[in-house]
Amino acid sequence: MKPRLFHSVAAWRQARAGADFAGRTVGFVPTMGALHAGHRALLERARAENERVVLSVFVNPTQFNDPADLAKYPRTLAEDVALADGLATDVFAPPPEEMYPDRYRYRVTELEASRELEGAHRPGHFDGVLTVVLKLLNLVQPTRAYFGEKDWQQLALVRGMVDALFLPCAIVACPTVREEDGLAMSSRNRRLAPADRARAAAFPRLLRAATPEAAAQALRDAGFAVDYVAERDGVRLGAVHLGGVRLIDNVRL
C-alpha cells in the first residue's frame, strides 16, 4: 500500500486527528530526504514496532550554515516515497514556508553540548536541528521516533531536548548502516568523486587509531582535511572533508 503524501501542515493535522491514527502507536522517522538503505533500516524498525509509520522529508534550511551546501543538497522526493512504499503509512513533505511561518523568529537553543564538535564548526546548526525536530514531534505526535547513531551528537541533543521539555515520545537509537567497504551510509556519499569515494572507506578504520591525536594524523596522512577527532562517553567521533564533501562518523572504542 502506497503511503499517503502530505505537503501542508493543515492537511497533515486533519489527517493526524482522524480515525486512521485513533488509539494506534505511531513510529516516526524524520529525514531530509535522499533516502538510502540506512533510512530504510529506520523505517523497517519503526514498521516492526508500531501500527502506523510516518516519514518526514524536509530539507531544513535553518541547519545549514553554508548556503552553497543547502543548494547542493539532493531533493529526490519521488524516489524517497517509492523507497517508503510498504513501510511508511504516511509521508509529510512540507515546503519551508509551511514549517517556518514565523520566519524562524522562535527557535530552540541548547547552551552547552551544542557548542562543541559539530556545533563549533557549524555555528547555529543545532539550533536549526532542535527547532525543526521539536516542530515535527509536535505535528506528528509519535509514540516513538527513530534516529541513526551515525549522527551521535544530534541524537544526544534530541534526547536531551525531549527529556527537558517533557515530550511524550521515546527516542529510539538505531545502529549505523554501512556500505560493504565500511563507509557509513550518507546522502553526501553520492557527491564524492569516484577516487574520493574509494579513499573515504578508510575513514572509520582510521578513526580507531590508538588516540584521537593519532587518528587525526592518520586521516591527514590519508588525504583527509580534519575538522575534529574527539572522544565522548566511550565513542570516538570525527568530521573530515574529502574532495569538498564533509563526512562525519563515530566508532565505539
C-alpha positions as CSV (number, residue, x, y, z in Angstrom):
1,M,0.0,0.0,0.0
2,K,1.5,3.3,-1.1
3,P,1.9,5.9,1.7
4,R,-0.3,9.0,1.7
5,L,1.6,12.2,0.9
6,F,1.0,15.5,2.6
7,H,2.6,18.9,1.8
8,S,0.6,21.3,4.1
9,V,0.5,21.5,7.8
10,A,-3.2,22.0,7.8
11,A,-3.8,18.8,5.7
12,W,-1.5,16.8,7.9
13,R,-3.1,18.0,11.1
14,Q,-6.5,17.0,9.8
15,A,-5.2,13.5,8.9
16,R,-3.4,13.1,12.2
17,A,-6.6,13.8,14.1
18,G,-8.6,11.3,12.0
19,A,-9.7,7.7,12.6
20,D,-6.6,6.2,11.0
21,F,-4.5,7.2,14.0
22,A,-7.0,6.8,16.8
23,G,-5.7,4.5,19.5
24,R,-2.7,3.4,17.4
25,T,1.0,3.5,18.1
26,V,2.9,5.8,15.8
27,G,6.5,5.5,14.7
28,F,8.3,8.5,13.2
29,V,11.4,8.7,11.0
30,P,12.4,12.3,10.4
31,T,14.7,12.8,7.4
32,M,15.9,15.4,4.9
33,G,15.3,13.0,2.0
34,A,17.8,11.5,-0.4
35,L,16.9,8.2,1.3
36,H,19.3,5.2,1.3
37,A,19.5,1.8,3.0
38,G,20.2,3.4,6.3
39,H,16.9,5.3,6.2
40,R,15.2,2.1,5.1
41,A,16.5,0.3,8.2
42,L,15.0,3.1,10.4
43,L,11.7,2.6,8.6
44,E,11.8,-1.2,9.0
45,R,12.4,-0.8,12.7
46,A,9.6,1.6,13.0
47,R,7.3,-0.6,11.0
48,A,8.1,-3.6,13.2
49,E,7.3,-1.7,16.5
50,N,4.3,0.5,15.6
51,E,0.9,0.3,13.9
52,R,1.5,3.4,11.8
53,V,4.7,4.9,10.5
54,V,5.2,8.5,9.5
55,L,8.2,9.6,7.4
56,S,9.0,13.3,7.1
57,V,11.0,14.6,4.1
58,F,12.2,18.1,4.7
59,V,15.4,19.8,3.7
60,N,15.7,22.0,6.7
61,P,17.2,25.4,5.7
62,T,17.9,26.6,9.3
63,Q,20.5,23.9,10.0
64,F,22.8,24.8,7.1
65,N,25.4,27.4,7.9
66,D,26.6,27.3,4.3
67,P,24.1,28.4,1.6
68,A,26.0,26.6,-1.0
69,D,25.7,23.3,0.9
70,L,22.0,23.8,1.2
71,A,21.7,24.4,-2.6
72,K,23.7,21.3,-3.4
73,Y,21.6,19.0,-1.1
74,P,19.8,16.5,-3.2
75,R,16.0,16.6,-3.5
76,T,14.6,13.2,-4.5
77,L,11.0,13.1,-3.2
78,A,9.6,10.7,-5.8
79,E,12.4,8.2,-5.1
80,D,12.0,8.7,-1.3
81,V,8.3,8.0,-1.4
82,A,9.0,4.9,-3.5
83,L,11.6,3.6,-1.0
84,A,9.0,4.1,1.8
85,D,6.3,2.1,-0.1
86,G,5.2,-0.8,2.2
87,L,7.0,0.7,5.3
88,A,5.6,4.2,5.9
89,T,1.8,4.7,6.0
90,D,2.2,8.5,5.6
91,V,4.8,10.9,4.3
92,F,4.9,14.5,5.4
93,A,6.9,16.7,3.0
94,P,6.2,20.4,3.6
95,P,7.9,23.4,1.9
96,P,10.0,25.7,4.2
97,E,7.2,28.3,4.4
98,E,4.9,25.8,6.0
99,M,7.4,24.9,8.7
100,Y,8.6,28.4,9.3
101,P,5.6,30.8,9.1
102,D,7.4,32.8,11.9
103,R,10.5,33.1,9.6
104,Y,12.5,31.4,12.3
105,R,12.0,34.1,15.0
106,Y,11.3,31.4,17.5
107,R,13.9,28.7,18.0
108,V,15.4,26.1,20.4
109,T,18.9,26.8,21.7
110,E,20.9,24.4,23.8
111,L,23.8,26.2,25.6
112,E,26.4,23.6,26.3
113,A,26.8,20.3,24.3
114,S,25.6,22.0,21.1
115,R,28.6,24.4,21.1
116,E,31.3,21.8,20.6
117,L,32.3,19.4,17.9
118,E,29.7,19.8,15.1
119,G,28.4,23.0,16.8
120,A,31.8,24.6,16.9
121,H,32.4,24.0,13.2
122,R,28.8,24.7,12.0
123,P,27.5,27.7,14.0
124,G,23.8,27.7,14.5
125,H,23.5,24.1,13.1
126,F,21.9,22.6,16.2
127,D,19.5,25.5,16.8
128,G,18.1,24.6,13.4
129,V,18.1,20.8,14.1
130,L,16.4,21.1,17.5
131,T,13.9,23.6,16.3
132,V,12.7,21.6,13.4
133,V,12.7,18.3,15.4
134,L,10.5,19.9,18.0
135,K,8.1,21.2,15.4
136,L,7.9,17.8,13.7
137,L,7.4,16.0,17.0
138,N,4.6,18.4,17.9
139,L,3.0,17.8,14.5
140,V,3.4,14.0,14.3
141,Q,2.8,13.2,18.0
142,P,4.7,9.9,17.7
143,T,4.9,7.1,20.2
144,R,8.5,6.5,19.1
145,A,10.9,8.5,16.9
146,Y,13.9,6.8,15.2
147,F,17.3,8.3,14.8
148,G,20.6,6.8,13.5
149,E,23.6,6.6,15.7
150,K,25.8,8.0,12.9
151,D,24.7,11.5,14.0
152,W,25.7,10.8,17.5
153,Q,25.8,14.4,18.8
154,Q,22.4,15.1,17.2
155,L,20.9,12.0,18.8
156,A,22.2,13.0,22.2
157,L,20.9,16.6,21.9
158,V,17.4,15.4,20.7
159,R,17.2,13.0,23.6
160,G,18.1,15.8,26.0
161,M,15.5,18.2,24.5
162,V,12.8,15.6,24.7
163,D,13.6,15.0,28.3
164,A,14.0,18.7,29.2
165,L,10.7,19.7,27.5
166,F,8.7,16.6,28.8
167,L,7.7,15.5,25.4
168,P,5.7,12.2,25.4
169,C,7.8,10.4,22.9
170,A,10.5,7.7,23.1
171,I,13.7,8.4,21.2
172,V,15.0,5.1,19.6
173,A,18.6,4.9,18.6
174,C,19.4,2.6,15.6
175,P,22.8,1.3,14.6
176,T,24.8,3.0,11.8
177,V,24.3,1.2,8.5
178,R,27.5,0.9,6.4
179,E,28.4,0.2,2.9
180,E,30.3,-3.0,2.1
181,D,33.6,-1.2,2.5
182,G,32.7,0.2,5.9
183,L,31.8,3.8,5.0
184,A,28.7,5.0,6.9
185,M,25.8,5.5,4.6
186,S,25.0,9.1,3.9
187,S,23.3,11.2,1.3
188,R,26.5,13.1,1.0
189,N,28.4,10.0,-0.3
190,R,26.8,10.4,-3.7
191,R,28.6,13.7,-4.1
192,L,32.1,12.1,-3.8
193,A,34.1,11.7,-7.0
194,P,34.9,8.0,-7.6
195,A,38.5,8.3,-6.4
196,D,37.5,10.1,-3.3
197,R,34.7,7.6,-2.7
198,A,37.3,4.8,-2.7
199,R,39.5,6.8,-0.3
200,A,36.6,7.6,2.0
201,A,36.3,3.9,3.1
202,A,39.4,4.4,5.3
203,F,37.6,7.0,7.4
204,P,36.0,4.7,10.1
205,R,39.1,2.4,10.1
206,L,41.5,5.3,10.8
207,L,39.2,6.7,13.5
208,R,40.1,3.6,15.5
209,A,43.8,4.6,16.0
210,A,45.3,4.4,19.5
211,T,44.5,8.0,20.4
212,P,42.4,10.9,18.9
213,E,45.6,12.6,18.0
214,A,46.9,9.6,16.2
215,A,43.6,9.2,14.4
216,A,43.6,12.8,13.3
217,Q,47.2,12.5,12.0
218,A,46.4,9.2,10.2
219,L,43.4,10.8,8.5
220,R,45.6,13.8,7.4
221,D,48.2,11.4,6.0
222,A,45.5,9.7,4.0
223,G,44.4,12.9,2.4
224,F,41.5,14.0,4.6
225,A,41.1,17.5,5.9
226,V,40.2,17.1,9.6
227,D,37.7,19.3,11.5
228,Y,38.0,17.2,14.7
229,V,38.6,13.9,16.2
230,A,37.3,13.6,19.8
231,E,36.0,11.1,22.4
232,R,32.8,11.3,24.3
233,D,31.3,8.6,26.5
234,G,33.3,5.8,25.0
235,V,32.7,6.9,21.4
236,R,35.3,8.2,19.0
237,L,33.8,10.9,16.8
238,G,35.3,12.5,13.7
239,A,34.5,15.0,11.0
240,V,36.5,15.3,7.8
241,H,36.4,16.9,4.3
242,L,37.3,15.0,1.2
243,G,37.0,16.4,-2.3
244,G,34.9,19.3,-1.0
245,V,32.4,16.9,0.8
246,R,32.1,16.9,4.6
247,L,31.7,13.5,6.2
248,I,31.1,12.6,9.9
249,D,31.3,9.2,11.6
250,N,31.8,7.6,15.0
251,V,33.0,4.3,16.3
252,R,32.7,2.7,19.7
253,L,36.0,2.1,21.4
